[in-house]
């Protein structure tokens, strides 16, 4: 892989650590169709690269990832393609999520700013999360009349407990870095200027260990936590396919684009 292959992310490799940086800073690293595709591609490539022993995932300042690029993904061909996948006879886990989930190398998310919506999902798919003091976290799907993707319902409760996860999912509240640390969502908070170094040092320290044992450890942790993300992701995708047809979702999108409070009527 070379950086020239990607337009919406940067890829670097050193000391057996793959460094993936979301790189659409002008829209706070929001994900459009191409960004989703590049994420899937880079993690599939990492999985096939025996030289990679750990992965560092981060974003170009000022954000980690602000979720989907609503203007691009909720209109035109991108919306039609997304909905076609969600209402398929056998819906499946979001392809980018599947690629990150299927990567058997330890993944460290260095969260440098807002990680909301699908940005939060990426954080949850990582094995370890380190936050800048500027980081913010939010499962804001309910504000758009939708359910979170599979990681929000399967992984978040294991990290922060079922009740706290329910509160975050049901309210769509956004947390700052200090609160994320307090509830166990992240393992540490560091000064913003130190985040990149702290994240890389941790990834590099992990990468000095036996590569095969690391991969089996990750597999073992996943087995111990139970639950099949792919199977559950299919249910989530099918549910999203139905919710995309509702008035509630249309109102959630309209209120976001029009910068006003949403008025939901339960249909």
C-alpha positions as CSV (number, residue, x, y, z in Angstrom):
1,X,0.0,0.0,0.0
2,X,1.1,3.5,-0.7
3,X,-0.4,6.9,0.4
4,X,-1.1,7.6,-3.3
5,X,-3.8,4.9,-3.3
6,X,-6.1,7.0,-1.0
7,X,-7.7,10.3,-1.2
8,X,-9.7,10.5,2.1
9,X,-7.2,8.8,4.4
10,X,-3.4,8.7,4.9
11,X,-1.5,5.5,5.4
12,X,1.9,5.1,7.0
13,X,3.9,2.2,8.3
14,X,6.8,2.0,10.7
15,X,8.1,-0.3,13.4
16,X,5.5,-2.9,12.4
17,X,2.7,-0.4,13.1
18,X,0.2,0.6,10.4
19,X,-1.0,4.2,11.0
20,X,-4.4,5.0,9.4
21,X,-5.4,8.7,9.5
22,X,-8.8,9.8,8.4
23,X,-8.1,12.9,6.2
24,X,-11.1,15.0,5.3
25,X,-10.4,17.8,7.8
26,X,-12.5,20.4,5.9
27,X,-15.6,18.3,7.0
28,X,-14.2,17.1,10.3
29,X,-13.3,13.7,8.7
30,X,-17.0,12.9,7.9
31,X,-17.4,9.7,5.9
32,X,-18.7,9.7,2.4
33,X,-19.0,6.6,0.2
34,X,-15.4,6.8,-1.0
35,X,-14.1,7.3,2.6
36,X,-16.1,4.2,3.7
37,X,-14.7,2.3,0.7
38,X,-11.1,3.3,1.5
39,X,-11.5,2.3,5.2
40,X,-12.7,-1.1,4.1
41,X,-9.8,-1.4,1.6
42,X,-7.0,-0.3,4.0
43,X,-8.1,-2.7,6.8
44,X,-8.5,-5.6,4.4
45,X,-5.0,-4.9,3.1
46,X,-3.6,-4.6,6.7
47,X,-5.2,-8.0,7.5
48,X,-3.2,-9.5,4.6
49,X,0.1,-7.8,5.5
50,X,2.2,-10.1,7.7
51,X,4.5,-7.2,8.6
52,X,1.7,-5.3,10.4
53,X,1.6,-6.2,14.1
54,X,-0.6,-3.3,15.4
55,X,-2.7,-0.5,14.0
56,X,-3.0,3.1,15.1
57,X,-6.3,4.7,13.9
58,X,-6.7,8.5,14.2
59,X,-8.0,11.6,12.4
60,X,-6.5,14.8,10.9
61,X,-7.3,17.7,13.3
62,X,-9.7,19.1,14.3
63,X,-11.7,15.9,14.6
64,X,-11.4,12.2,14.8
65,X,-14.6,11.6,12.8
66,X,-17.8,13.5,12.9
67,X,-19.8,10.6,11.5
68,X,-21.4,10.3,8.0
69,X,-21.2,13.2,5.6
70,X,-24.9,13.8,5.7
71,X,-25.1,16.0,2.6
72,X,-23.4,13.3,0.5
73,X,-24.7,10.1,2.1
74,X,-28.3,11.1,2.6
75,X,-29.0,12.3,-1.0
76,X,-28.7,11.0,-4.5
77,X,-27.0,7.8,-5.5
78,X,-25.1,7.2,-2.2
79,X,-28.4,7.1,-0.3
80,X,-30.0,4.7,-2.8
81,X,-27.0,2.4,-2.7
82,X,-26.9,2.5,1.1
83,X,-30.6,1.7,1.4
84,X,-30.4,-1.1,-1.1
85,X,-27.8,-2.8,1.1
86,X,-29.8,-2.3,4.2
87,X,-33.1,-3.8,2.8
88,X,-31.4,-6.7,1.1
89,X,-32.9,-10.2,1.7
90,X,-29.9,-10.9,4.0
91,X,-28.7,-7.6,5.4
92,X,-25.1,-7.7,6.6
93,X,-22.8,-5.7,8.8
94,X,-21.6,-2.4,7.4
95,X,-18.6,-3.4,5.1
96,X,-16.2,-0.9,6.7
97,X,-17.1,-2.1,10.2
98,X,-16.7,-5.7,9.0
99,X,-13.2,-5.0,7.7
100,X,-12.1,-3.3,11.0
101,X,-13.8,-6.0,13.1
102,X,-12.1,-8.8,11.0
103,X,-8.7,-7.3,11.4
104,X,-7.0,-9.6,14.0
105,X,-4.2,-7.1,14.9
106,X,-4.5,-5.0,18.0
107,X,-6.1,-1.6,17.1
108,X,-5.5,1.6,19.1
109,X,-7.8,4.5,18.4
110,X,-6.0,7.9,19.1
111,X,-9.1,10.1,19.4
112,X,-8.0,13.7,18.7
113,X,-11.4,15.4,18.6
114,X,-15.0,14.7,18.0
115,X,-15.9,11.0,17.6
116,X,-19.6,11.0,17.0
117,X,-22.1,8.9,15.1
118,X,-20.0,6.4,13.0
119,X,-16.9,8.0,14.4
120,X,-17.9,6.6,17.7
121,X,-18.5,3.2,16.1
122,X,-14.9,3.2,14.9
123,X,-13.7,3.9,18.4
124,X,-15.7,1.0,19.7
125,X,-14.2,-1.3,17.1
126,X,-10.7,-0.5,18.4
127,X,-9.2,-2.6,21.2
128,X,-7.8,0.4,23.1
129,X,-8.9,4.0,23.0
130,X,-6.6,6.9,24.0
131,X,-8.2,10.4,24.0
132,X,-6.9,13.9,23.6
133,X,-8.2,16.4,26.1
134,X,-10.2,17.8,23.2
135,X,-12.0,14.5,22.4
136,X,-15.8,14.2,22.5
137,X,-17.9,11.0,22.1
138,X,-21.5,10.6,21.1
139,X,-23.9,8.0,19.8
140,X,-26.1,10.5,18.1
141,X,-28.1,8.2,15.9
142,X,-31.3,8.6,17.9
143,X,-31.2,12.3,16.9
144,X,-31.6,11.2,13.3
145,X,-34.4,8.8,14.0
146,X,-32.1,5.8,13.6
147,X,-30.4,3.0,15.7
148,X,-26.7,2.9,16.2
149,X,-24.6,0.5,14.2
150,X,-23.8,-2.9,15.8
151,X,-20.7,-1.8,17.9
152,X,-22.9,0.7,19.8
153,X,-25.2,-2.0,21.0
154,X,-22.8,-4.9,21.4
155,X,-19.5,-3.3,22.5
156,X,-20.5,-0.1,24.3
157,X,-22.4,-2.0,27.1
158,X,-19.4,-4.2,27.8
159,X,-17.2,-1.1,28.2
160,X,-19.5,1.2,30.3
161,X,-22.2,-1.1,31.6
162,X,-25.7,-1.8,30.2
163,X,-27.4,1.1,32.0
164,X,-24.9,3.8,31.1
165,X,-24.9,2.5,27.5
166,X,-28.7,2.7,27.4
167,X,-28.5,6.3,28.7
168,X,-26.0,7.3,26.0
169,X,-27.9,5.5,23.2
170,X,-31.4,6.8,24.3
171,X,-30.3,10.4,24.8
172,X,-27.7,10.9,22.2
173,X,-25.7,12.9,24.7
174,X,-22.1,13.9,23.8
175,X,-19.4,13.3,26.4
176,X,-16.1,15.1,27.0
177,X,-12.8,13.3,27.4
178,X,-12.8,13.5,31.2
179,X,-16.3,11.8,31.4
180,X,-15.3,9.2,28.9
181,X,-12.3,8.3,31.1
182,X,-14.5,8.2,34.2
183,X,-16.9,5.7,32.8
184,X,-14.3,3.5,31.2
185,X,-14.8,4.3,27.6
186,X,-11.2,5.3,27.1
187,X,-8.1,4.1,28.9
188,X,-6.3,7.4,29.2
189,X,-6.5,11.1,28.4
190,X,-3.4,13.0,27.4
191,X,-2.6,16.6,26.3
192,X,-3.6,17.1,22.7
193,X,0.0,17.8,21.6
194,X,1.1,14.5,23.1
195,X,-1.6,12.2,21.6
196,X,0.1,11.1,18.4
197,X,3.2,10.2,20.2
198,X,1.4,8.4,23.1
199,X,-0.7,6.4,20.6
200,X,2.3,5.4,18.5
201,X,4.4,4.4,21.5
202,X,1.6,2.2,22.8
203,X,1.1,0.6,19.4
204,X,4.9,0.1,19.0
205,X,5.2,-1.4,22.4
206,X,2.5,-3.9,21.6
207,X,4.1,-4.6,18.2
208,X,7.4,-5.8,19.9
209,X,5.5,-8.9,21.2
210,X,5.0,-12.2,19.5
211,X,2.8,-11.5,16.5
212,X,0.9,-14.8,16.5
213,X,0.3,-14.8,20.2
214,X,-1.1,-11.2,19.9
215,X,-3.6,-12.3,17.2
216,X,-4.7,-15.3,19.3
217,X,-5.1,-13.1,22.4
218,X,-7.3,-10.7,20.4
219,X,-9.4,-13.7,19.2
220,X,-9.6,-15.1,22.7
221,X,-10.8,-11.8,24.1
222,X,-13.5,-11.7,21.5
223,X,-14.6,-15.2,22.1
224,X,-14.7,-14.6,25.9
225,X,-17.0,-11.6,25.4
226,X,-19.5,-13.7,23.3
227,X,-21.8,-12.5,20.6
228,X,-21.3,-12.6,16.8
229,X,-20.9,-9.0,15.5
230,X,-21.6,-10.2,11.9
231,X,-24.9,-11.9,12.8
232,X,-26.0,-9.0,15.0
233,X,-24.9,-6.5,12.3
234,X,-27.3,-8.1,9.9
235,X,-30.2,-7.4,12.3
236,X,-29.0,-3.8,12.7
237,X,-28.8,-3.3,9.0
238,X,-32.3,-4.6,8.4
239,X,-33.6,-2.4,11.2
240,X,-31.9,0.6,9.7
241,X,-33.4,-0.2,6.3
242,X,-36.9,0.0,7.9
243,X,-36.1,3.2,9.9
244,X,-34.8,5.0,6.8
245,X,-38.3,4.8,5.5
246,X,-39.9,6.5,8.5
247,X,-41.1,10.1,9.0
248,X,-38.9,10.2,12.1
249,X,-35.7,9.7,10.1
250,X,-36.8,12.3,7.6
251,X,-37.5,14.8,10.4
252,X,-34.1,14.0,12.0
253,X,-32.3,14.7,8.8
254,X,-34.3,17.9,8.0
255,X,-33.7,19.3,11.5
256,X,-30.0,18.7,11.2
257,X,-29.7,20.3,7.8
258,X,-32.0,23.2,8.8
259,X,-30.2,23.6,12.2
260,X,-33.3,23.4,14.3
261,X,-34.8,21.2,17.0
262,X,-36.4,18.1,15.7
263,X,-40.2,17.4,16.3
264,X,-40.8,13.6,16.2
265,X,-44.3,12.2,15.9
266,X,-43.7,8.5,16.3
267,X,-44.1,7.4,12.7
